[in-house]
Amino acid sequence: MNSLKLLVVFNFIIVVFNFIFIIRNFFTNYRASEKLYINVTIIVLLIVSLIISATCVLEGKMGIDIIIALKNPDRFNLSAKKLQAYRMNLDNITTKIPINTIVSIGISIVAYLLFANIIHNKKKKLRKY
């Protein structure tokens, strides 16, 4: 349960960080490339990462709720079939969330590296002049 909670918190941080990054660098304080396709690529990568992480947050919350229900099945009036279904669902959630988190981190890193490359090229152009 603790690892699931940590993954949920970590994915929530990724969601917030990507959202702030998009708003700050592309909408309020435009620091991107003059080439539209690069900007669109970065924004699409960050939005995909944001959606994957948000899905992990929601599924992780559902997994935490299932763990709580499995700890005290009498309180929730769970039958044997529901307990079995909850266990299978929990197994599915606990295997998907780490993989999706790694994918989301990888996509975010690619987007941030593209953005860093844009900033580096802008600084290089400024030094030439």
Secondary structure by P-SEA (a helix, b strand, c coil): caaaaaaaaaaaaaaaaaaaaaaacccccccccccaaaaaaaaaaaaaaaaaaaaaaaaaaaaaaaaaaaaccccccccaaaaaaaaaaaaaaaacaaaaaaaaaaaaaaaaaaaaaaaaaaaaaaaac
